[in-house]
Amino acid sequence: MPKILAGAVVDVYPFRVIEDRSQYLALKRMPNLPLGNTWQVVHARIERKETAVRAAVRELEQQTGLTPTGMWNIDYVNSFFSPEEDVVFLVPSIGVLVDNNDDVSLTPEHVSWEWVSSTTALKRFMWVGQRLAIQTLQEEIAGPMADNQQPNPYLEIDAALYTPPKRGRR
């Protein structure tokens, strides 16, 4: 019987809002890696004693050089089965707003990147779970922001959960 594993991986969906458009970061994997030449989001293994939110920030910074200006629970848990491991993974999805002027810098596991519309993201991402997360992110968070409306306030992640603690003076 397959094992069900939650808390091992988090999917991170970087987005930005320029004028009245939301855009999503798509990363193209190196051809010689598993899932080579496919467009992906940021995937993070959650380390021991690390929260999903902190893992999302760590991998976002490592894989893209970007830092969050805001974070949202996308309200979608991706699930997939790995036959090799005989495991069903339950993966939280986190939307990360980044600054429009920040440059993307890739690690060797990606060959290219592109900011794309939600329509293009829905065509590029091969996994149905990623497409459902993009749809939810667009409807609940990024779309309203692009329309100068407030995103769903109940999905916003408290900045204290992902910003480093301020050091006090001695």
Secondary structure, 3 states (H helix, E strand, C coil): CCEEEECCEEEEEEEEEECCEEEEEEEEECCCCCCCCCEECEEEECCCCCCHHHHHHHHHHHHHCCCEEEEEEEEEEEEEEECCCCEEEEEEEEEEEECCCCCCCCCCCEEEEEEECHHHHHHHECCHHHHHHHHHHHHHHHHHHHCCCCCCHHHECCHHHCCCCCCCCC
